[in-house]
Amino acid sequence: MTENIAPNEHERLRTLETQVQVLAQAVKALAEGLEEIPSEDVEREKQAARGARMAHELLLSQGL
């Protein structure tokens, strides 16, 4: 199947896959920042801010 994909399209597909992976990591960081874990004594606002910062840094690192 990949034999029928032009080199330009193959590179675009690779770029798209990388961007989707980064977006998934950003969503995970946001979700973890908003997650309440009863066993941990972390201020919720700080945890949310950390998750948002991590998501932002991930997106910036890929130029998104």
Protein Blocks (a to p, Z undefined) as FASTA:
>chain_A
ZZmpcfklmmmmmmmmmmmmmmmmmmmmmmmmmpccfkbccdfklmmmmmmmmmmmmmmm
noZZ
